Amino acid sequence: MLKKAFGTPRFFGFRRNHNNSLTTSSVSSDQRGIRFCIWVALKFENLSYEPYCLVNRILFHRNWYSIYWEALELLKKNGVLVTSDSVRALVRSYSHMGYTEKAIESFSRMREFGIEPDAHMYNTILRDVLNEKLLELALALYTTMLKSNVEPNFYTYNMLIDGFCKRGEVKGAQEMLDEMKRVGIVPCVLSTTSILYGCCQANNVDEAHKLFNDMKETSYPPDMISCNVVLNGFCKMGRLEEALSFVWMIKNDGFSLNRNSYSSLINAFFKARRYREAHAWYTKMFKQGIVPDVVLYAIMIRGLSKEGRVGEAAKMLEEMTQIGLTPDAYCYNAVIQGLCDVGLLNRAQSLRLEISEHNVCTHTILICEMCKRGMVAEAQELFNQMEKLGCEPSVVTFNTLINGLCKANNLEKAKNLFCKLEVGRRHSLHLSLSQGSGQVSDSARLLKKAKEMCEAGQILRAYKLITDLAGEVKPDIITYNILLNALCMDREVNAAYNFFEFLQKKGYPSPDNVTYGTIIKGLFMVDREDEAFKVFQRMQKTGSEPTLSVYRTLMTCLCRKSKVSRAFTLYFEHLKSLPSRDNDSISALEKYLFGEKLEQVIRGLLELDFKARDFKLAPYTILLIGFCQAGKVSEALIILSVLDEFNIKINATSCVHLIRGLCKEQRLHDAVKIFLYSLEKGFMLKPMICNHLLTCLLYSRDYKECVVDLIGRMESFGYRLNSEEFATTLALLQHHQKGKKRKITIRKD
């Protein structure tokens, strides 16, 4: 049947000679190749999948790509109509073999033959472009498609929706879905599942869950892929109880968990350090007859490594080989990370040599571990080796080493490495997009430039521009934040501020909450409070919503200056910005604060926290410490008391500040109670504060006698009182005991 399908067609301009071969006066290339290419060009739209794959293999292995255009030229000269499908055969063949640039070049040449691409052709190119995650180019092609009066079809919209969602741009995906409905194309489960995925990518799993439930009432109800997308969304967010409730719900709806479902759950339980439950789900999966794949093995290997069971993780690599699976670099990296976590750096380096290909992630893990150990010179050497091996460092690798250099006080070397990263960038984006006065993000300018190129038929040029930019290693916002923090810590705040201003004017990457928090903290460090608040106000004006971390930075800095009331006001401002909070209730509590009813305020705030399922200890810790720093220890104790009512334990730092504040006010009985609280909660405080408390007790009139009992409890807890750090305090205790014996002897005499 297949042989018959490939029979040589007869058409105008060719004749058979006695050798049964096609001849023409205008063709000098391989005749069989020309004949085959002509046949493909004319018959492509009628090919089913199997012959289509065979066509791709023949074109590739015979290297007949180069003569395909000759075949089309010949058809055109002989007056045979060359359609969009004729070129699509070549484009799809290039795509099938992974030659995206050649596919786009072929698409661009269609105008030379007077051929207008149809929707099928646009979809072919869109698929290639979106597979390379070049959304800007895809949107530019979509715009060109509309301007050419080519109607997008079902597949066009679904591909673009998926492209938006993979970038986490749910708004764009939703707009595309709305446009799809507007032109009368009915969405399918694939369309809405992409939106579910986009919501989860944007950490908005609640919206995804709502949409999932809405899908049940439509003509395109959710399928198992939809279920796994939402389940994975809950798991990624660490909302495991809701994930388990969702599992129960979909089981009631008739769905059965598959390997992807189990992978999401097992990975989430490992991340939450709920190791027993992770292993229980793994066992349950086997009982269901589901065999793990490479991805699930990688999850198990990483989980075991995090659990500290690195030996078992390494054995899993062998187990994979025994059942015919080849461990990928991700599996090896999980074990290497585990070995680093348990301090076996040399073993990790040996395992690196077992990986067949040089992997950037492997090197980054080792560089990170070396930097943690202060082995910055060794980390730099490994970094330099990467480039010699042809393994290009990623921005994460650069960030890891820059951060290591900063922490090792090698700020100049860190700056030089940053310059290498920055200067190493191609300047095509800057040169191509620098014209114009509008301050727009690079992404928007890039899209505009790509649209202009596509409309001018310069699609290949647009592709090269965008792939050049996508493929290069360039600083991200983390890079800038690392350097900004290092400058602030080095008290080079002017340089840091100038760097921050440069970043704002540049517009890319956009400053995030860490950027703003870092510069605010730096300005407070040098007593430039007014400027710090101007930066905060600028952040709000630019539409960048401050997160709790920025408010925490401001609150901490204000508390250090004993401005606790202003810190409280800022916290109320943050709470009012949260959609889950009742502003009227918060305003009422704010009035109580100024009425000096602190206990009611703290209790009310905690009740609101638990009602919204959004309790965070940090703001209460900052306020408690702030009251201690302001010399208002009684207020700090009120916060502790209310937290204790809710079974919330404070941290060791809060205990230290309370003990120091109480000792300063000579409230030694309360100071001892706080110290005993720290023992009860399992905190090992630093020797400095322990010595301070013991010394205050020994110098006091009423509490000298409790020191021996307190020291006994400290020894039972694990304090090493025989170390040099406690020598002075113990000497003072011995002096006190000798004095006490002397007094007893005098009394007897």
Secondary structure, DSSP 8 states (H G I E B T S, - for coil): -HHHHT-----TT-EE-TTS-EE-TT--S-HHHHHHHHHHHHHGGG--HHHHHHHHHHHHHTT-HHHHHHHHHHHHHTT----HHHHHHHHHHHHHTT-HHHHHHHHHGGGGGT----HHHHHHHHHHHHHTT-HHHHHHHHHHHHHTT----HHHHHHHHHHHHHTT-HHHHHHHHHHHHHTT----HHHHHHHHHHHHHTT-HHHHHHHHHHHTTSSS---HHHHHHHHHHHHHTT-HHHHHHHHHHHHHTT----HHHHHHHHHHHHHTT-HHHHHHHHHHHHHTT----HHHHHHHHHHHHHHT-HHHHHHHHHHHHHTT----HHHHHHHHHHHHHTT-HHHHHHHHTTSSS--HHHHHHHHHHHHHTT-HHHHHHHHHHHHHTT----HHHHHHHHHHHHHTT-HHHHHHHHHHHHHTS--HHHHHH--SS----HHHHHHHHHHHHHHTT-HHHHHHHHHHHHHS----HHHHHHHHHHHHHTT-HHHHHHHHHHHHHH-SS---HHHHHHHHHHHHHTT-HHHHHHHHHHHHHTT----HHHHHHHHHHHHHTT-HHHHHHHHHHHHHT-TTS-HHHHHHHHHHHHTT-HHHHHHHHHHHHHHTT---SHHHHHHHHHHHHTT-HHHHHHHHHHHHHTT----HHHHHHHHHHHHHTT-HHHHHHHHHHHHHTT----HHHHHHHHHHHHHSSSSTTHHHHHHHHHHHHT--TTSGGGHHHHHHHHHHHHHHHHHHHHHH-
